[in-house]
Amino acid sequence: MTAVTNTSAFHRLRTNADYQAAYARSVQDPEGFWAAQAEEFTWKKKWDRVLDWNFDAPDVKWFVGGQLNITENCLDRHLAMRGDKTAILWEGNDPNEATQHITYTQLHERVCRYANVLKRNGVKKGDRVCIYMPMIPELAVAVLACARIGAIHSVVFAGFSAQSIADRVQDADAAYVLTSDGMMRGAKKGPVKAIVDEALKSCPGVKKVIVTKRTGDAVAMSDGRDVWLHDELKHVDADCPAEPMDSENVLFILYTSGSTGKPKGVVHTCGGYMVYADYTFRNVFQYEENDVYWCTADVGWVTGHSYIIYGPLLAGATSLMFEGIPTYPDAGRFWQVIDKHKVSIFYTAPTAIRSLMAQGLDFVKPYALSSLKVIGSVGEPINEEAWHWYKEHIGHNRCPIVDTWWQTETGGILISSLAGVTDEKPSYAAWPLPGVQPVLLTPDGKEIAENDVEGLLAIKFPWPSIIRTTYGDHERCRQTYFSSYKGYYFTGDGARRDAEGRYRIIGRVDDVINVSGHRFGTAEIENAINESEWVVESAVVGYPHDIKGQVIYAYVITDKRIDDADKARAEILATVTKVIGPIAKPDKIQFVSGLPKTRSGKIMRRILRKVAENELGSLGDTSTLLDPTVVDEIKAGRV
Ligand code: PRX
């Protein structure tokens, strides 16, 4: 079955009544509802059943028995109608570098050629391919090239350290790495290939590394293992049929942090992810055919996967991809790019909004921002002050704001208003999207029926892009998401539901810290700190920060007296940078002689959080501590 449709018109919710009707149908008849969305795509074979599921195993399958290739839907399907339309609008780090307008026809060709390079280098369906690249067009091309031939991409954000790459390459048993020589970032260039080389010292299973030239800096090329993309491209043509994929074949792995252990590989599959990324993109942003859409995330995070690459391309949109940073050459860069390319939909993170807000309006005023229609927020709670600033100074009180709540594990947006269609309320993500059935639970797992309450946010029915497993360790997936509350997917977030039923996300209720929209597990950072040879033990907590949302406060026990605390702190920061990356560095480090532990040895993080927040008067009951005197020492030594 091959259907070519004018994809911009279908199943768009244009009024609040449309939303209400779609939501009601999605609950009464989820299978019929999602089948109707899925019908609009090109399937190589139609599904036999829409949904099989249970949340105990867990075992969730959508569009069972169907076959498709997501790139056929992102690219080939658009060629007849939109071949000359810009698919990727690439804006470089340097404002003087030429913008690239890559049309659907050109993107299709580049993806096919890159896919043939992958094949030529031995990559086969089901192989895991690690991608470690800056925000250049080849990053998107590489992602799609993997999907074209059924290889599983595992993108690692190009700010992570060599050790993080090595962990992810080993966990996924990836035999291929796609990278670049270097990267441009603000006023500086940075290494990329050299970091991969360092990582691969401990990854003997890697057979090939394909390197894109970006900076032209000299890099070491390992004979037999490393090849240049531009050389390889000379040997391939542009004909690469899309590999038929079962709906439930793995599309990608993306690593994310949880409260325990090392980051885990969240697995998403082809069919359901495709249908959901497309549906949410169109409806949340109220996308129209001539929009210019810009999501400022990095493709290294899930937001970049779903809402720079897959969602927009499925919809046939023009997706702007930006290589640079918000403050280069100055703090007006975002607004300059919006004016330059007449961006109509802009999607960014609260941390970016707050940091630009702190720079003052002088950086905003020179720009008209008159092309904007919709502005969005993602990644962390947006505080009211930032919401109002965004609304007034960027949206000119004309653009609806969509505050989109979701997670790496959810694959797409679950709770958000639909721009200008359903109402908005500052700091509320607001309404569940069709197909999403959120509940608030009490700590003992009872559903709270009333409104105007707070509780633990869980979802009681599968949506098409729900996490399928954690790579190589299904039990970990079950334990983490499906065992705390039987019969529910547990999000790890706490939320408030207002009197009318809108949701406001309060933040994580587990040991996950969200720094500038980036997720870290306390255990992950503690393990990194503990790699310093003279560190005996550490405990980290998050505490509020005006711009970054949360930052990391570390309490560290050492095996010797620290004479030069600044030097010791610098060493710890260097270790964390080496193990995880600079984004995980604690803001504050306090050296202590002990940690507040219960008699059973559990660290009472509540106390550590209160001290970090400087709420010294309200530490609560400390009588169950093994040694209550450590609390006084910690209070006295607060940094
Ligand atoms: O705590 C929530 C927060 O980010 C977490 C998910 O992080 P990650 O998997 O890295 O995905 C981020 C981008 C989708 C959530 O558990 N979060 C995400 N969006 C929001 C949010 N918190 C409040 N409001 C949001 N809009």
Residues whose N, C-alpha, C, O or C-beta is under 5 A from the ligand:
A	BS01	PRX	T303 S377 V378 G379 E380 P381 I382 D403 T404 W405 W406 Q407 T408 E409 A429 T491 D493 I505 G507 R508 G517 R519
